[in-house]
Amino acid sequence: MERTVVRCAEGHVFSTASFPMQQADRLGPGRLIRCPRCARLRHAVPVAGAAEMEKR
């Protein structure tokens, strides 16, 4: 399963294996995910350029 690097509304950056409905463009890029740093449900968006950084 592919991991996705995301940033929560508080600014914490983490990776998650479950980033639901990534192909649903009409919903926008953000999803509600539990942040492991602050342990709350937060709005999270994918980090731009994270895929290129992981390949290096």
Phi and psi restraints in degrees (range 20) as a CNS / XPLOR table:
assign (resid 1 and name C) (resid 2 and name N)
       (resid 2 and name CA) (resid 2 and name C) 1.0 -79.7 20.0 2
assign (resid 2 and name N) (resid 2 and name CA)
       (resid 2 and name C) (resid 3 and name N) 1.0 134.5 20.0 2
assign (resid 2 and name C) (resid 3 and name N)
       (resid 3 and name CA) (resid 3 and name C) 1.0 -92.3 20.0 2
assign (resid 3 and name N) (resid 3 and name CA)
       (resid 3 and name C) (resid 4 and name N) 1.0 145.6 20.0 2
assign (resid 3 and name C) (resid 4 and name N)
       (resid 4 and name CA) (resid 4 and name C) 1.0 -119.6 20.0 2
assign (resid 4 and name N) (resid 4 and name CA)
       (resid 4 and name C) (resid 5 and name N) 1.0 131.2 20.0 2
assign (resid 4 and name C) (resid 5 and name N)
       (resid 5 and name CA) (resid 5 and name C) 1.0 -87.0 20.0 2
assign (resid 5 and name N) (resid 5 and name CA)
       (resid 5 and name C) (resid 6 and name N) 1.0 126.0 20.0 2
assign (resid 5 and name C) (resid 6 and name N)
       (resid 6 and name CA) (resid 6 and name C) 1.0 -130.4 20.0 2
assign (resid 6 and name N) (resid 6 and name CA)
       (resid 6 and name C) (resid 7 and name N) 1.0 162.6 20.0 2
assign (resid 6 and name C) (resid 7 and name N)
       (resid 7 and name CA) (resid 7 and name C) 1.0 -123.6 20.0 2
assign (resid 7 and name N) (resid 7 and name CA)
       (resid 7 and name C) (resid 8 and name N) 1.0 129.0 20.0 2
assign (resid 7 and name C) (resid 8 and name N)
       (resid 8 and name CA) (resid 8 and name C) 1.0 -84.7 20.0 2
assign (resid 8 and name N) (resid 8 and name CA)
       (resid 8 and name C) (resid 9 and name N) 1.0 174.4 20.0 2
assign (resid 8 and name C) (resid 9 and name N)
       (resid 9 and name CA) (resid 9 and name C) 1.0 -64.0 20.0 2
assign (resid 9 and name N) (resid 9 and name CA)
       (resid 9 and name C) (resid 10 and name N) 1.0 -23.8 20.0 2
assign (resid 9 and name C) (resid 10 and name N)
       (resid 10 and name CA) (resid 10 and name C) 1.0 -85.2 20.0 2
assign (resid 10 and name N) (resid 10 and name CA)
       (resid 10 and name C) (resid 11 and name N) 1.0 -6.6 20.0 2
assign (resid 10 and name C) (resid 11 and name N)
       (resid 11 and name CA) (resid 11 and name C) 1.0 97.7 20.0 2
assign (resid 11 and name N) (resid 11 and name CA)
       (resid 11 and name C) (resid 12 and name N) 1.0 1.7 20.0 2
assign (resid 11 and name C) (resid 12 and name N)
       (resid 12 and name CA) (resid 12 and name C) 1.0 -74.7 20.0 2
assign (resid 12 and name N) (resid 12 and name CA)
       (resid 12 and name C) (resid 13 and name N) 1.0 133.9 20.0 2
assign (resid 12 and name C) (resid 13 and name N)
       (resid 13 and name CA) (resid 13 and name C) 1.0 -106.7 20.0 2
assign (resid 13 and name N) (resid 13 and name CA)
       (resid 13 and name C) (resid 14 and name N) 1.0 129.7 20.0 2
assign (resid 13 and name C) (resid 14 and name N)
       (resid 14 and name CA) (resid 14 and name C) 1.0 -153.5 20.0 2
assign (resid 14 and name N) (resid 14 and name CA)
       (resid 14 and name C) (resid 15 and name N) 1.0 167.1 20.0 2
assign (resid 14 and name C) (resid 15 and name N)
       (resid 15 and name CA) (resid 15 and name C) 1.0 -108.5 20.0 2
assign (resid 15 and name N) (resid 15 and name CA)
       (resid 15 and name C) (resid 16 and name N) 1.0 149.7 20.0 2
assign (resid 15 and name C) (resid 16 and name N)
       (resid 16 and name CA) (resid 16 and name C) 1.0 -140.0 20.0 2
assign (resid 16 and name N) (resid 16 and name CA)
       (resid 16 and name C) (resid 17 and name N) 1.0 144.7 20.0 2
assign (resid 16 and name C) (resid 17 and name N)
       (resid 17 and name CA) (resid 17 and name C) 1.0 -85.0 20.0 2
assign (resid 17 and name N) (resid 17 and name CA)
       (resid 17 and name C) (resid 18 and name N) 1.0 -22.6 20.0 2
assign (resid 17 and name C) (resid 18 and name N)
       (resid 18 and name CA) (resid 18 and name C) 1.0 -115.4 20.0 2
assign (resid 18 and name N) (resid 18 and name CA)
       (resid 18 and name C) (resid 19 and name N) 1.0 98.5 20.0 2
assign (resid 18 and name C) (resid 19 and name N)
       (resid 19 and name CA) (resid 19 and name C) 1.0 -119.2 20.0 2
assign (resid 19 and name N) (resid 19 and name CA)
       (resid 19 and name C) (resid 20 and name N) 1.0 92.8 20.0 2
assign (resid 19 and name C) (resid 20 and name N)
       (resid 20 and name CA) (resid 20 and name C) 1.0 -63.7 20.0 2
assign (resid 20 and name N) (resid 20 and name CA)
       (resid 20 and name C) (resid 21 and name N) 1.0 143.9 20.0 2
assign (resid 20 and name C) (resid 21 and name N)
       (resid 21 and name CA) (resid 21 and name C) 1.0 51.0 20.0 2
assign (resid 21 and name N) (resid 21 and name CA)
       (resid 21 and name C) (resid 22 and name N) 1.0 54.7 20.0 2
assign (resid 21 and name C) (resid 22 and name N)
       (resid 22 and name CA) (resid 22 and name C) 1.0 -66.6 20.0 2
assign (resid 22 and name N) (resid 22 and name CA)
       (resid 22 and name C) (resid 23 and name N) 1.0 -28.0 20.0 2
assign (resid 22 and name C) (resid 23 and name N)
       (resid 23 and name CA) (resid 23 and name C) 1.0 -84.6 20.0 2
assign (resid 23 and name N) (resid 23 and name CA)
       (resid 23 and name C) (resid 24 and name N) 1.0 -4.8 20.0 2
assign (resid 23 and name C) (resid 24 and name N)
       (resid 24 and name CA) (resid 24 and name C) 1.0 -84.0 20.0 2
assign (resid 24 and name N) (resid 24 and name CA)
       (resid 24 and name C) (resid 25 and name N) 1.0 86.1 20.0 2
assign (resid 24 and name C) (resid 25 and name N)
       (resid 25 and name CA) (resid 25 and name C) 1.0 -65.4 20.0 2
assign (resid 25 and name N) (resid 25 and name CA)
       (resid 25 and name C) (resid 26 and name N) 1.0 -30.2 20.0 2
assign (resid 25 and name C) (resid 26 and name N)
       (resid 26 and name CA) (resid 26 and name C) 1.0 -69.2 20.0 2
assign (resid 26 and name N) (resid 26 and name CA)
       (resid 26 and name C) (resid 27 and name N) 1.0 -16.6 20.0 2
assign (resid 26 and name C) (resid 27 and name N)
       (resid 27 and name CA) (resid 27 and name C) 1.0 -87.3 20.0 2
assign (resid 27 and name N) (resid 27 and name CA)
       (resid 27 and name C) (resid 28 and name N) 1.0 -12.5 20.0 2
assign (resid 27 and name C) (resid 28 and name N)
       (resid 28 and name CA) (resid 28 and name C) 1.0 89.3 20.0 2
assign (resid 28 and name N) (resid 28 and name CA)
       (resid 28 and name C) (resid 29 and name N) 1.0 173.6 20.0 2
assign (resid 28 and name C) (resid 29 and name N)
       (resid 29 and name CA) (resid 29 and name C) 1.0 -81.0 20.0 2
assign (resid 29 and name N) (resid 29 and name CA)
       (resid 29 and name C) (resid 30 and name N) 1.0 -19.9 20.0 2
assign (resid 29 and name C) (resid 30 and name N)
       (resid 30 and name CA) (resid 30 and name C) 1.0 -84.5 20.0 2
assign (resid 30 and name N) (resid 30 and name CA)
       (resid 30 and name C) (resid 31 and name N) 1.0 149.1 20.0 2
assign (resid 30 and name C) (resid 31 and name N)
       (resid 31 and name CA) (resid 31 and name C) 1.0 -139.5 20.0 2
assign (resid 31 and name N) (resid 31 and name CA)
       (resid 31 and name C) (resid 32 and name N) 1.0 158.8 20.0 2
assign (resid 31 and name C) (resid 32 and name N)
       (resid 32 and name CA) (resid 32 and name C) 1.0 -93.0 20.0 2
assign (resid 32 and name N) (resid 32 and name CA)
       (resid 32 and name C) (resid 33 and name N) 1.0 113.4 20.0 2
assign (resid 32 and name C) (resid 33 and name N)
       (resid 33 and name CA) (resid 33 and name C) 1.0 -134.9 20.0 2
assign (resid 33 and name N) (resid 33 and name CA)
       (resid 33 and name C) (resid 34 and name N) 1.0 147.8 20.0 2
assign (resid 33 and name C) (resid 34 and name N)
       (resid 34 and name CA) (resid 34 and name C) 1.0 -75.6 20.0 2
assign (resid 34 and name N) (resid 34 and name CA)
       (resid 34 and name C) (resid 35 and name N) 1.0 121.3 20.0 2
assign (resid 34 and name C) (resid 35 and name N)
       (resid 35 and name CA) (resid 35 and name C) 1.0 -81.2 20.0 2
assign (resid 35 and name N) (resid 35 and name CA)
       (resid 35 and name C) (resid 36 and name N) 1.0 128.4 20.0 2
assign (resid 35 and name C) (resid 36 and name N)
       (resid 36 and name CA) (resid 36 and name C) 1.0 -71.9 20.0 2
assign (resid 36 and name N) (resid 36 and name CA)
       (resid 36 and name C) (resid 37 and name N) 1.0 -21.6 20.0 2
assign (resid 36 and name C) (resid 37 and name N)
       (resid 37 and name CA) (resid 37 and name C) 1.0 -77.4 20.0 2
assign (resid 37 and name N) (resid 37 and name CA)
       (resid 37 and name C) (resid 38 and name N) 1.0 -47.7 20.0 2
assign (resid 37 and name C) (resid 38 and name N)
       (resid 38 and name CA) (resid 38 and name C) 1.0 -103.1 20.0 2
assign (resid 38 and name N) (resid 38 and name CA)
       (resid 38 and name C) (resid 39 and name N) 1.0 -2.8 20.0 2
assign (resid 38 and name C) (resid 39 and name N)
       (resid 39 and name CA) (resid 39 and name C) 1.0 58.0 20.0 2
assign (resid 39 and name N) (resid 39 and name CA)
       (resid 39 and name C) (resid 40 and name N) 1.0 34.6 20.0 2
assign (resid 39 and name C) (resid 40 and name N)
       (resid 40 and name CA) (resid 40 and name C) 1.0 -131.7 20.0 2
assign (resid 40 and name N) (resid 40 and name CA)
       (resid 40 and name C) (resid 41 and name N) 1.0 159.4 20.0 2
assign (resid 40 and name C) (resid 41 and name N)
       (resid 41 and name CA) (resid 41 and name C) 1.0 -71.9 20.0 2
assign (resid 41 and name N) (resid 41 and name CA)
       (resid 41 and name C) (resid 42 and name N) 1.0 123.9 20.0 2
assign (resid 41 and name C) (resid 42 and name N)
       (resid 42 and name CA) (resid 42 and name C) 1.0 -132.6 20.0 2
assign (resid 42 and name N) (resid 42 and name CA)
       (resid 42 and name C) (resid 43 and name N) 1.0 153.9 20.0 2
assign (resid 42 and name C) (resid 43 and name N)
       (resid 43 and name CA) (resid 43 and name C) 1.0 -73.3 20.0 2
assign (resid 43 and name N) (resid 43 and name CA)
       (resid 43 and name C) (resid 44 and name N) 1.0 127.1 20.0 2
assign (resid 43 and name C) (resid 44 and name N)
       (resid 44 and name CA) (resid 44 and name C) 1.0 -128.8 20.0 2
assign (resid 44 and name N) (resid 44 and name CA)
       (resid 44 and name C) (resid 45 and name N) 1.0 144.6 20.0 2
assign (resid 44 and name C) (resid 45 and name N)
       (resid 45 and name CA) (resid 45 and name C) 1.0 -127.7 20.0 2
assign (resid 45 and name N) (resid 45 and name CA)
       (resid 45 and name C) (resid 46 and name N) 1.0 150.8 20.0 2
assign (resid 45 and name C) (resid 46 and name N)
       (resid 46 and name CA) (resid 46 and name C) 1.0 -64.2 20.0 2
assign (resid 46 and name N) (resid 46 and name CA)
       (resid 46 and name C) (resid 47 and name N) 1.0 144.2 20.0 2
assign (resid 46 and name C) (resid 47 and name N)
       (resid 47 and name CA) (resid 47 and name C) 1.0 -82.8 20.0 2
assign (resid 47 and name N) (resid 47 and name CA)
       (resid 47 and name C) (resid 48 and name N) 1.0 126.3 20.0 2
assign (resid 47 and name C) (resid 48 and name N)
       (resid 48 and name CA) (resid 48 and name C) 1.0 -69.0 20.0 2
assign (resid 48 and name N) (resid 48 and name CA)
       (resid 48 and name C) (resid 49 and name N) 1.0 134.3 20.0 2
assign (resid 48 and name C) (resid 49 and name N)
       (resid 49 and name CA) (resid 49 and name C) 1.0 80.6 20.0 2
assign (resid 49 and name N) (resid 49 and name CA)
       (resid 49 and name C) (resid 50 and name N) 1.0 5.3 20.0 2
assign (resid 49 and name C) (resid 50 and name N)
       (resid 50 and name CA) (resid 50 and name C) 1.0 -68.2 20.0 2
assign (resid 50 and name N) (resid 50 and name CA)
       (resid 50 and name C) (resid 51 and name N) 1.0 -33.7 20.0 2
assign (resid 50 and name C) (resid 51 and name N)
       (resid 51 and name CA) (resid 51 and name C) 1.0 -65.1 20.0 2
assign (resid 51 and name N) (resid 51 and name CA)
       (resid 51 and name C) (resid 52 and name N) 1.0 -37.9 20.0 2
assign (resid 51 and name C) (resid 52 and name N)
       (resid 52 and name CA) (resid 52 and name C) 1.0 -69.6 20.0 2
assign (resid 52 and name N) (resid 52 and name CA)
       (resid 52 and name C) (resid 53 and name N) 1.0 -35.8 20.0 2
assign (resid 52 and name C) (resid 53 and name N)
       (resid 53 and name CA) (resid 53 and name C) 1.0 -68.3 20.0 2
assign (resid 53 and name N) (resid 53 and name CA)
       (resid 53 and name C) (resid 54 and name N) 1.0 -36.6 20.0 2
assign (resid 53 and name C) (resid 54 and name N)
       (resid 54 and name CA) (resid 54 and name C) 1.0 -70.4 20.0 2
assign (resid 54 and name N) (resid 54 and name CA)
       (resid 54 and name C) (resid 55 and name N) 1.0 -28.6 20.0 2
assign (resid 54 and name C) (resid 55 and name N)
       (resid 55 and name CA) (resid 55 and name C) 1.0 -73.5 20.0 2
assign (resid 55 and name N) (resid 55 and name CA)
       (resid 55 and name C) (resid 56 and name N) 1.0 -22.1 20.0 2
